[in-house]
Amino acid sequence: MDHRAVDQAERINSSKSPVLEYCGGAVSPEMEPPKLLWVKENLQESWSMVFRWMDLSDWLSYSLCTTVCKWTYLGHAHMQHVNDNNSRDMEACGWDDDFWEEIGLGDLIEGHHAKIVNHNDRTKCCFPWPSSGFTDKANIQCLVGKVNTPFLHLQGLVQELGLVPGIAVGTSLIDAHAGGVGVIESVLPSETEAAVFLAKRISVSLEHDKEAICNRMVLVCGTSTCHMAVSQKKLFIPGVWGPFWSAMVPEYWLTEGGQSATGALLDHIIESHGASTVLANRAASQDISVFELLNKMLETMRVEQNLSFVAALTEDVHVLPDFHGNRYLVTNNSFPTYPKAKGVIYGLTLDTSEKQLALLYLAAVQGIAYGTRHIVEHCNANGHKVIACILGWNVLNFHFVFTLLESNCKINTLLACGGLSKNSIFMQEHADIIAVSWALSLESCTRRNRGRVEEITKMAGTKKKKESAAILGAVATRKYHNLREAMKAMNAPGEKYRDQWMSLDVKFQLPVVDDQMFYSFLAVIHPSKDPKVKKYHDAKYKIFRGLYEQQLSYRSMIAEALS
């Protein structure tokens, strides 16, 4: 959410460097190059003292084994040179030196990129997914190195964590990609795999169709939201980050949309309202969260007004959620000004009651969902094609109902993790507005832990980044042959109980075979089948797009007046 480097980002984007093609056509002020340039221009003393620049995730790996994975690196370019044994600087073959020179950061490439990666030092640019398996010419997938203590400052860290030299250290990932690794395989097996599962009474390990994973979009929903989809071919989508090769799933191209403030926006809407203190006290007295209380209030208001669906409460209130800019292209005319986008609330009155706050909250949730709808539509319009399989399972007689959707359809399944994925209103509004089903996941538990299902349910959406770390560690230690294999084995679908998710139409349950087999569910949140709901949201979506168009028009008018 750090947008101090907006000016630097705009100057970098004016360079029209080929590197920008892999960032959706423009860097965001949240990316490393503009941040580095800001530091150089505003904190010159600090800049001159820095030994090496790295992300926090890179530091965590570096601090344990002095090997580091870096950013702003063209992984596909790296792989083109992997077999070049005569490369003078293997670790730097993915950097575009002309780009760094042109944007004013040429000092970062001095000494064989010493400030960001040093070939002569033990700090190397580690490619996370070198190949499908273990080979002589590539590192083990996810393995950065082994814990060692060559420097005094590392000895205390290793002792503090209770580690011993020789422990494998897995590749670090940024938080959004970690969430994606932890959730993207949280889907039911295919009909064939399920049959093998029942027949052999073993964990499913058959290879999924390579296209199956491409029909899903993962949303990591927290303070901000990241929207991630993968494809087998690189797709250049204006205004959407990527394509990044093997950045999340090995040998797939990652497309990453996003919204700068989502959970943070809802917090802001609530905490800045005059009724927030009263609402917080009421929630505390009932031992529930403010969001749970607001959701209950909205349902009560729906009944009082005799409405057929909750969303209709906001017929006169509309929110453009870009209170902290946004991370995606809304219109062709806006590019690349989207970090400067502003939020809009239409429909304010003098009412400062709790009910009015509930309406603002709901309208903000809807505005966030309209933004996600635009990202999904934009990705689909630019090449994301899928063959989607939906499997229905009658647990009583193990009868399969298998449906193969039309070939070349669009992204039709969303998977979510993060704090907002626990909010039933947030999830249902997204399902209705985007008109696709949501799959929610939980950490799996064995039959011995079945009594802890309720406790695990409360942790849904918050553990997926930790699960990702476990997946990476499992591959680094050769528990699994590669990342996809580990993801399929360790991603567990999950369930929210029906009293918490009144909107659930379908549940799927895999049978429990023995005490060691996982006990897991898939919760599917379907969009409403009421045509009035679709018609209503289609109208509000047009208003959402119009609010941004008007903002651009007003900005142009003021710029002309001040010129």
Residue pairs with C-beta under 8 A, 6 or more apart in sequence:
1 30
1 223
1 224
1 260
1 261
1 264
1 324
2 29
2 30
2 35
3 29
3 30
3 260
3 324
3 325
3 339
4 29
4 35
4 38
5 29
5 34
5 35
5 37
5 38
6 29
6 34
6 339
6 340
8 29
8 33
8 34
8 35
8 37
8 38
8 41
9 26
9 27
9 28
9 29
9 31
9 34
9 339
10 336
11 37
11 103
12 20
12 27
12 33
12 34
12 37
12 103
13 20
13 25
13 26
13 27
13 336
15 99
15 102
15 103
17 96
17 98
17 99
17 102
17 103
18 96
18 99
19 72
19 74
19 96
19 99
20 26
20 27
21 236
22 74
22 242
22 243
22 244
23 31
23 241
23 242
24 237
24 238
24 239
24 240
24 241
24 242
24 328
24 329
25 236
25 238
25 239
25 335
25 336
26 239
26 335
26 336
27 33
27 34
28 34
28 241
28 327
28 339
29 35
29 339
30 260
30 327
31 72
32 53
32 55
32 71
32 72
33 72
33 100
33 103
33 105
36 53
36 105
36 108
37 103
37 104
37 105
39 46
39 47
40 47
40 104
40 105
50 115
51 115
52 114
52 115
52 116
52 118
52 123
53 108
53 115
53 116
54 62
54 68
54 70
54 116
55 71
55 174
57 69
57 172
57 173
57 174
58 68
58 69
58 70
58 71
58 172
59 68
60 172
61 67
61 68
61 69
61 126
61 144
61 145
61 169
61 171
61 172
62 68
62 123
63 154
63 157
64 145
64 147
64 154
64 157
64 158
64 163
64 169
65 144
65 145
65 146
65 147
65 148
65 169
66 122
66 123
66 145
66 148
66 150
66 151
66 154
67 122
67 123
67 124
67 126
67 144
67 145
67 169
68 117
68 123
68 124
68 125
68 126
68 144
69 125
69 126
69 127
69 128
69 144
69 171
69 172
70 116
70 117
70 125
72 95
73 94
73 95
73 125
74 94
74 95
74 96
74 245
75 94
75 127
75 128
75 244
75 245
75 246
75 247
76 234
76 245
76 246
77 93
77 94
78 93
78 94
78 125
78 127
79 127
79 130
79 245
80 93
81 87
81 90
81 93
82 90
82 130
82 137
82 138
83 137
84 90
84 93
87 93
89 112
89 113
89 119
90 119
91 113
91 117
91 119
91 124
91 125
92 109
92 112
92 113
92 117
92 119
92 125
94 125
95 109
95 113
95 116
97 106
97 109
100 106
100 108
100 109
101 109
107 115
108 115
108 116
111 118
112 118
112 119
112 120
113 119
114 121
117 123
117 124
117 125
122 150
126 139
126 144
126 145
126 171
127 139
127 246
128 141
128 142
128 171
128 173
128 246
128 247
128 250
129 141
129 142
129 246
129 250
129 251
129 483
130 138
130 139
130 141
131 137
131 138
131 141
132 141
132 250
132 251
132 482
133 141
133 481
133 482
134 140
134 478
134 481
140 475
140 476
140 478
141 250
141 475
141 476
141 482
141 483
142 170
142 171
142 472
142 473
142 475
142 476
142 483
143 168
143 169
143 170
143 171
143 475
143 476
144 169
144 170
144 171
144 172
144 476
145 168
145 169
146 165
146 166
146 167
146 168
146 169
147 158
147 163
147 164
147 165
147 166
147 167
147 169
148 154
148 165
148 166
149 155
149 158
149 165
158 164
158 165
168 473
168 476
168 477
169 476
170 469
170 472
170 473
170 475
170 476
171 472
171 476
173 181
173 248
173 468
173 472
175 220
175 465
176 220
176 226
176 228
176 256
176 258
177 228
177 247
177 248
177 254
178 464
178 465
178 468
178 469
179 218
179 220
179 226
179 417
179 418
179 464
179 465
179 468
180 218
180 220
180 226
180 228
180 248
180 249
180 468
181 248
181 249
181 468
181 471
181 472
181 483
181 487
182 417
182 463
182 464
182 465
182 466
182 467
182 468
182 471
182 491
183 218
183 415
183 416
183 417
183 441
183 464
183 491
184 213
184 216
184 218
184 228
184 230
184 248
184 249
184 415
184 487
184 491
185 213
185 484
185 487
185 488
185 491
186 415
186 439
186 441
186 491
186 492
186 493
186 494
186 522
187 216
187 413
187 415
187 439
187 493
187 522
188 194
188 391
188 393
188 493
188 508
188 510
188 522
189 197
189 204
189 206
189 391
190 208
190 209
190 212
190 389
190 391
191 391
191 400
191 402
192 206
193 204
193 206
193 208
194 204
194 391
194 393
194 400
194 510
195 400
196 202
196 204
196 206
197 203
197 204
197 510
198 398
198 511
201 513
201 514
203 489
203 517
203 518
204 488
205 485
205 488
205 489
208 488
209 387
210 232
211 232
211 386
211 387
212 387
212 389
213 230
213 249
213 252
214 229
214 230
214 231
214 232
214 252
214 384
214 385
214 386
215 386
215 387
215 388
215 409
215 411
215 412
215 413
216 229
216 411
216 413
216 414
216 415
216 439
217 227
217 228
217 229
217 376
217 379
217 411
217 413
217 414
217 415
218 227
218 228
218 229
218 414
218 415
218 416
218 417
219 225
219 226
219 227
219 228
219 372
219 414
219 415
219 416
219 417
219 418
219 421
220 226
220 228
220 416
220 417
220 418
220 464
221 262
221 263
221 416
221 417
221 418
221 419
221 420
221 421
221 426
221 461
222 262
222 263
222 418
222 419
222 420
223 261
223 262
223 263
223 264
224 258
224 259
224 260
224 261
224 262
224 263
224 264
224 327
225 258
225 259
225 262
225 263
225 368
225 372
225 418
225 420
226 256
226 257
226 258
227 256
227 257
227 258
227 259
227 372
227 375
227 376
228 248
228 254
228 255
228 256
228 257
229 254
229 255
229 379
229 384
229 411
230 248
230 249
230 252
230 253
230 254
230 255
231 243
231 252
231 253
231 255
231 383
231 384
232 252
232 253
233 253
233 383
234 243
234 245
234 253
235 242
235 243
235 253
235 255
235 379
235 382
235 383
235 384
236 243
236 382
237 255
237 378
237 379
237 382
237 383
238 329
238 332
238 335
238 382
239 328
239 329
239 330
239 335
239 336
239 338
239 378
240 255
240 256
240 257
240 328
240 329
240 375
240 378
240 379
240 382
241 255
241 256
241 257
241 258
241 327
242 253
242 254
242 255
242 256
243 253
243 254
243 255
244 253
244 254
244 256
245 253
245 254
246 252
246 254
247 254
248 254
249 483
249 484
249 487
250 482
250 483
250 484
255 379
255 384
257 327
257 328
257 375
257 378
257 379
258 326
258 327
258 328
258 375
259 321
259 326
259 327
259 328
259 368
259 371
259 372
260 322
260 324
260 325
260 326
260 327
260 339
261 268
261 321
261 323
261 324
262 321
262 368
262 420
263 418
263 419
263 420
264 324
265 321
265 323
265 324
265 343
265 364
265 368
266 291
266 361
266 364
266 365
266 420
268 323
269 357
269 360
269 361
269 364
270 276
270 279
270 290
270 294
270 357
270 361
273 352
273 357
273 360
274 352
275 352
275 353
275 354
275 356
275 357
276 357
278 354
279 290
279 293
279 294
279 354
279 357
280 290
282 293
283 289
283 290
283 292
283 293
286 293
291 423
291 425
294 357
294 358
294 361
294 362
294 425
295 423
295 424
295 425
297 354
297 355
297 358
298 310
298 313
298 358
298 362
298 425
299 310
301 313
301 355
301 358
302 309
302 310
302 312
302 313
305 313
307 313
308 530
308 532
309 528
309 530
309 532
309 533
309 536
310 362
310 425
311 362
311 366
311 429
311 432
311 533
311 536
311 537
312 536
313 358
313 359
313 362
314 359
314 362
314 363
314 366
314 540
315 536
316 347
317 345
317 346
317 347
317 359
317 360
317 362
317 363
318 344
318 345
318 346
318 347
318 363
318 367
318 540
318 543
318 544
318 547
319 343
319 344
319 345
319 346
319 360
319 363
319 364
319 366
319 367
320 342
320 343
320 344
320 345
320 367
320 544
320 547
320 548
320 551
321 343
321 364
321 367
321 368
321 371
322 338
322 341
322 342
322 343
322 344
322 371
322 548
323 342
323 343
324 343
325 338
325 339
325 340
325 341
325 342
326 338
326 339
326 341
326 371
327 338
327 339
328 338
328 371
328 374
328 375
328 378
329 335
329 338
329 378
330 338
330 341
330 374
330 545
330 548
331 545
331 548
331 549
331 552
333 552
334 341
334 548
334 552
337 552
341 548
341 551
342 551
344 547
344 551
345 360
345 363
346 543
346 547
347 363
349 356
362 425
362 429
365 423
365 425
365 426
365 429
366 429
366 433
366 537
366 540
367 544
368 426
368 430
369 426
369 429
369 430
369 433
369 434
370 433
370 540
370 541
370 544
370 545
371 544
372 430
372 433
372 434
373 433
373 434
373 541
374 544
374 545
376 410
376 411
376 414
376 434
376 436
379 411
380 410
380 411
384 410
384 411
385 408
385 409
385 410
386 408
386 409
386 410
386 411
386 412
387 404
387 405
387 407
387 408
387 409
388 405
388 409
388 412
388 413
389 402
389 403
389 404
389 405
390 403
390 405
391 400
391 401
391 402
391 403
391 508
392 400
392 401
392 402
392 403
392 506
392 508
393 399
393 400
393 401
393 508
393 509
393 510
394 400
394 401
395 509
395 511
398 511
405 412
411 436
412 436
412 437
413 436
413 437
413 438
413 439
414 430
414 431
414 434
414 436
414 437
414 438
414 439
415 438
415 439
415 440
415 441
416 427
416 438
416 439
416 440
416 461
417 441
417 461
417 462
417 464
417 465
418 461
418 462
418 464
419 461
419 462
420 426
420 461
421 427
421 440
421 460
421 461
422 460
422 461
422 462
422 496
424 496
424 500
424 501
424 502
424 503
427 438
427 440
427 525
428 503
428 525
430 438
431 437
431 438
431 503
431 525
431 526
431 527
431 528
432 527
432 528
432 533
432 534
432 537
433 537
433 541
434 527
435 527
435 534
436 527
437 524
437 525
437 526
437 527
438 524
438 525
439 493
439 522
439 523
439 524
440 460
440 461
440 494
440 495
440 496
440 522
440 523
440 524
440 525
441 460
441 464
441 491
441 492
441 493
441 494
441 522
441 523
442 456
442 457
442 459
442 460
442 492
442 493
442 494
442 495
442 520
442 521
443 456
443 459
443 460
443 463
443 467
443 492
443 494
444 492
444 494
444 518
444 519
444 520
445 452
445 453
445 456
445 518
445 519
445 520
446 515
446 516
446 517
446 518
446 519
447 512
447 514
447 515
447 517
447 519
448 515
449 456
449 519
450 519
453 519
454 497
457 494
457 495
457 496
457 497
457 500
460 494
460 496
467 490
467 491
470 490
471 483
471 486
471 487
471 490
471 491
472 483
474 480
474 486
474 490
475 481
475 482
475 483
475 486
479 486
480 486
480 489
492 518
492 520
493 508
493 520
493 521
493 522
493 523
494 520
494 521
494 522
494 523
495 507
495 520
495 521
495 522
495 523
496 504
496 523
498 504
501 523
501 525
503 525
503 526
504 523
504 524
504 525
504 526
505 524
505 526
506 524
506 526
507 521
507 522
507 523
507 524
508 521
508 522
508 524
509 521
510 518
510 520
512 518
512 519
527 533
527 534
528 534
